[in-house]
Amino acid sequence: MSDSNKSGGKDEGNGVQCDGGLDLPTWLTREGHVVWFHEYKKYLGYAWDETAGEIRRAHVSDPEHAIYFETFAEAMVATDMLMGSHVILHAAKRGEKPRLVR
């Protein structure tokens, strides 16, 4: 697979389709498991919530702001009660192409 994304724009870690037809990131900034919302091309991460005046879990575009879980089990627990279609990806090391775990 190539490192360019299907939209023709800058590759920000989003954009290669896997065999299941999901649009997966081409790399992750750290090792670990991440939750990927493939319909939105976003990760589960943390972002500032202006209304609440605090940092909260949110959909984030930048893989640097994603939550990286050490284990698959931790990632699974984090998906409890999440809305939207999502999968769990894993990268064994920084910059590696992630593999679909679930």
N, C-alpha and C positions, 0 to 999 in steps of 0.2 A: 504494500500500500504506500501511497505517496504521502509526503508531509503537508501537501496543500489541501485546503478544505474545499468541499464541493461548491461552496458559494463563490469561490474565486477571490475572496478577500484575504486579509492577513490571517495567518494561522495563529490563533490564540489558545491552542490546545483543544479546539472543538472542531470536529469535522470529518472523521473518516468513518464510513459505514462498515459495519461488521456483517457477518453472514446472516444474522437475524434481521437485518435491515435497520438496526439502530445506529444513530449517528453518535459515535463515541469520540472522546478526546484522543488526540494523537500522542500526548505525553502528560505527565503529572510533575509538579514541582518538588514533591517529596515522596518518600516511600510510604506505603500504607494503603488502607482501604478508604474509598470515598463513595458518597452517595451521589449518583448522577441522574438528574431529571432530563431524560433524553428528548422529551417533547419540547422543552424550553432551552435545551443546551446550557444548563446551569447546574451547579454543584450545591450541596447542602453546606452552608457556611455561616459565618457571622457577619452582620452588617449593622450599621447605626440606624436605629428606628427613631426618627425625628419626633414622631407623635408621642412615643413612650419616654423619650429622653434617655435611652439606654441601648446597649448592644444586645441584639437578639439573633436567634437563628433565622436564616433567610436564604433565598435562592441567590447565588452569586455567580457571576460570569468568569471571574478570574480564578484559576486554579490555586493561586497563592493564598486566596481567602477561604478556600474550602476547608472543611474539618477533615483531618486525616486521622483515622482510627488505627490503632495498632493491630487489632484483630478483627476477623470477620464477624465474630459474635458482638463486639461493641458496635459495629456498623449496623448490624441487624436490629439491635435494641434501639438505636437512634432512629430507625425507620418506622418504629411503632407510632401510629397515629399521623403519619405524613400523608398529605394530600398530593395527588398526581402520580403518574407513572414514573417509576424510578428503578434503577439497577444499582448494584454495588460493583465497583471496579477496584482492582488491586494493581499496584506497581511495587516491584521488589526493591527498586532503587530510584533515586531522583532522575528525572528526565526520561525514564523508561516508558515505552508504550504500555498503557494499562491493559490488563486482560479482564474480560467479563467474568465475574464470579457468580453473580445471581442477577 
